Amino acid sequence: MDQPLINRRQALGLLGATGAVTALGSLGVPMTARAAGAGHVVVVGGGFGGATAAKFLKRFNPAVEVTLVEASEHFYTCPFSNWYLGGLREMAYIRHGYDELKDRYGVHVVHATAEDVDGDRHEVRLSTGERVRYDKLVLSPGIDFDWDGLDGYDEAAAEKAPHAWKAGEQTRLLRSQLEAMDDGGLFILRAPDNPFRCPPGPYERVSLIAHYFKEHKPRSKILLLDAKDNFSKQPLFMDGWEQVYGDMIEWVGASQDGNVISVDADNLTVETEFGSRHQADVLNIVPPQQAGFIAHRAGVADDSGWVPVKPQTFESTQVDDIYVVGDATIAAPMPKSGFCANAQAKVVASAIVSEFAGHEPPPAIWNNTCYSLIAPGYGISVAGVYKVIDGQIAEVPGSGGVSPRDTDEAFRAREAEYAVNWYEAMSEDTWGTRFRG
Ligand SMILES: Cc1cc2nc3c(=O)[nH]c(=O)nc-3n(C[C@H](O)[C@H](O)[C@H](O)COP(=O)(O)OP(=O)(O)OC[C@H]3O[C@@H](n4cnc5c(N)ncnc54)[C@H](O)[C@@H]3O)c2cc1C
């Protein structure tokens, strides 16, 4: 099914941005007289990794043609979605559009789903039926859920027991359930085993829902059932919970029978590995995860469900000229965070621009800081610096670490402020957008 690649108007719009048009080929393929050292890069996914890659490719070399394929007109960030759930932000705060990437950076943005990739022909097939050719392809599709990974939990169940692990409608649904819950109700969150998107995310979530309960439904309780025995920033979270929320939050690790093995969404009930049953008033299931489906279609994911990459460039180890960034990758010890996706995307943009120009890519280095809010004015963080050591991604010895356990209120308040500054700077760095109220 050879569909036109992109239509003539789009092609002229795309190529007009670089002034590099000549003609359309027989399949509607744009034949470009590219500036020396440039090429056409297709980026799939306009979240933290993809939007950053598209923007920085244009910043590093404006002659590179960049087409960003993103399914949605707006992107809702998971970062700060917990703040929304806790009543500390509006949805508008976490919504970002693509106008800046188009108008200020000359990225050609196509709102469609990339349905398939033909790595031999260097083509991406879109939900519109169009095929887009690339010299280099960057995939940043984020996660998809493994709907077979947890008994009883599928897309229909998520309408009753939301995951809210991709932000947007699911986040709104969870918030409306929390608002409708009676004071004295039980909120249960099921946290998944590693690896998963945002290691501190479930623990920040219960913190901010506890904040909401404390303000509006103080007799309510939170039960956090965990498929593992340890979690990110654990001592800091547990100190904070006790200090701010008393006994409102109960965390149960896997060896204490916290591992949920089946879900009955109709009755808001879960069953654990050792046979306990728990009934919730609001049930939040964070399911097992894997790389977004397009990574599987492109043949870059392995049996783990995630994507192995060459450490220095994040090019796929399986298919040439495909680069993968963000949550979809196997990049441990880097966590699956928006900050890492953004940092990886810059390294990929630099590697591609260097390759077009016939240079070696500069040595890669990545930073990450994940802030979590325990309560308004009470922030904590974990940070790390990563580079390639002996052919593997590794944390630079002595870099990073977590917030101190014994510190004063002013320190926690500063970290809460840094969290907001981080979010706003990161949004601007990624989409060129800043919330103006
Ligand atoms: C509750 C929560 C809190 C978090 N807080 C933080 C935080 O404070 N700090 C932090 O750094 N990280 C945080 N994260 C993690 C962060 O959200 C992810 O790590 C980040 O979004 C990963 O970026 P990505 O580009 O890989 O994927 P995403 O940002 O999810 O972007 C993927 C995009 O690709 C699009 N897409 C997917 N497939 C296709 C396709 N086939 N065709 C077209 N488009 C497609 C999707 O529509 C989406 O827009 C949090 C996560 C959660 C769940």
PDBQT file of the ligand as one rigid body, heavy atoms in Angstrom, charges set to zero:
ROOT
HETATM    1  C1  LIG A 501       2.996  10.624  38.236  1.00  0.00    +0.000 C 
HETATM    2  C2  LIG A 501       4.280  10.904  37.514  1.00  0.00    +0.000 A 
HETATM    3  C3  LIG A 501       5.104  11.941  37.928  1.00  0.00    +0.000 A 
HETATM    4  C4  LIG A 501       6.288  12.197  37.259  1.00  0.00    +0.000 A 
HETATM    5  N1  LIG A 501       7.087  13.202  37.717  1.00  0.00    +0.000 NA
HETATM    6  C5  LIG A 501       8.276  13.425  37.125  1.00  0.00    +0.000 A 
HETATM    7  C6  LIG A 501       9.131  14.461  37.596  1.00  0.00    +0.000 A 
HETATM    8  O1  LIG A 501       8.807  15.166  38.554  1.00  0.00    +0.000 OA
HETATM    9  N2  LIG A 501      10.308  14.644  36.967  1.00  0.00    +0.000 N 
HETATM   10  C7  LIG A 501      10.685  13.899  35.896  1.00  0.00    +0.000 A 
HETATM   11  O2  LIG A 501      11.776  14.132  35.364  1.00  0.00    +0.000 OA
HETATM   12  N3  LIG A 501       9.900  12.911  35.420  1.00  0.00    +0.000 NA
HETATM   13  C8  LIG A 501       8.712  12.658  36.007  1.00  0.00    +0.000 A 
HETATM   14  N4  LIG A 501       7.888  11.669  35.519  1.00  0.00    +0.000 N 
HETATM   15  C9  LIG A 501       8.371  10.804  34.410  1.00  0.00    +0.000 C 
HETATM   16  C10 LIG A 501       8.124  11.429  33.034  1.00  0.00    +0.000 C 
HETATM   17  O3  LIG A 501       6.747  11.675  32.842  1.00  0.00    +0.000 OA
HETATM   18  C11 LIG A 501       8.597  10.474  31.933  1.00  0.00    +0.000 C 
HETATM   19  O4  LIG A 501       9.852   9.957  32.270  1.00  0.00    +0.000 OA
HETATM   20  C12 LIG A 501       8.689  11.210  30.602  1.00  0.00    +0.000 C 
HETATM   21  O5  LIG A 501       7.390  11.615  30.211  1.00  0.00    +0.000 OA
HETATM   22  C13 LIG A 501       9.331  10.336  29.534  1.00  0.00    +0.000 C 
HETATM   23  O6  LIG A 501       9.429  11.034  28.321  1.00  0.00    +0.000 OA
HETATM   24  P1  LIG A 501       9.246  10.248  26.926  1.00  0.00    +0.000 P 
HETATM   25  O7  LIG A 501       9.556  11.226  25.857  1.00  0.00    +0.000 OA
HETATM   26  O8  LIG A 501       9.966   8.961  26.979  1.00  0.00    +0.000 OA
HETATM   27  O9  LIG A 501       7.704   9.873  26.903  1.00  0.00    +0.000 OA
HETATM   28  P2  LIG A 501       6.438  10.842  26.986  1.00  0.00    +0.000 P 
HETATM   29  O10 LIG A 501       6.826  12.110  27.652  1.00  0.00    +0.000 OA
HETATM   30  O11 LIG A 501       5.323  10.049  27.553  1.00  0.00    +0.000 OA
HETATM   31  O12 LIG A 501       6.106  11.181  25.479  1.00  0.00    +0.000 OA
HETATM   32  C14 LIG A 501       5.660  10.198  24.590  1.00  0.00    +0.000 C 
HETATM   33  C15 LIG A 501       4.856  10.886  23.494  1.00  0.00    +0.000 C 
HETATM   34  O13 LIG A 501       4.855  10.063  22.342  1.00  0.00    +0.000 OA
HETATM   35  C16 LIG A 501       3.566  10.084  21.768  1.00  0.00    +0.000 C 
HETATM   36  N5  LIG A 501       3.460   8.831  21.015  1.00  0.00    +0.000 N 
HETATM   37  C17 LIG A 501       3.676   7.582  21.480  1.00  0.00    +0.000 A 
HETATM   38  N6  LIG A 501       3.587   6.689  20.477  1.00  0.00    +0.000 NA
HETATM   39  C18 LIG A 501       3.318   7.397  19.366  1.00  0.00    +0.000 A 
HETATM   40  C19 LIG A 501       3.116   7.032  18.007  1.00  0.00    +0.000 A 
HETATM   41  N7  LIG A 501       3.205   5.758  17.608  1.00  0.00    +0.000 N 
HETATM   42  N8  LIG A 501       2.837   8.015  17.110  1.00  0.00    +0.000 NA
HETATM   43  C20 LIG A 501       2.752   9.317  17.498  1.00  0.00    +0.000 A 
HETATM   44  N9  LIG A 501       2.946   9.716  18.780  1.00  0.00    +0.000 NA
HETATM   45  C21 LIG A 501       3.230   8.759  19.693  1.00  0.00    +0.000 A 
HETATM   46  C22 LIG A 501       2.618  10.187  22.947  1.00  0.00    +0.000 C 
HETATM   47  O14 LIG A 501       1.371  10.741  22.535  1.00  0.00    +0.000 OA
HETATM   48  C23 LIG A 501       3.402  11.129  23.859  1.00  0.00    +0.000 C 
HETATM   49  O15 LIG A 501       3.067  12.477  23.577  1.00  0.00    +0.000 OA
HETATM   50  C24 LIG A 501       6.668  11.408  36.149  1.00  0.00    +0.000 A 
HETATM   51  C25 LIG A 501       5.839  10.367  35.715  1.00  0.00    +0.000 A 
HETATM   52  C26 LIG A 501       4.658  10.108  36.401  1.00  0.00    +0.000 A 
HETATM   53  C27 LIG A 501       3.768   8.996  35.925  1.00  0.00    +0.000 C 
ENDROOT
TORSDOF 0
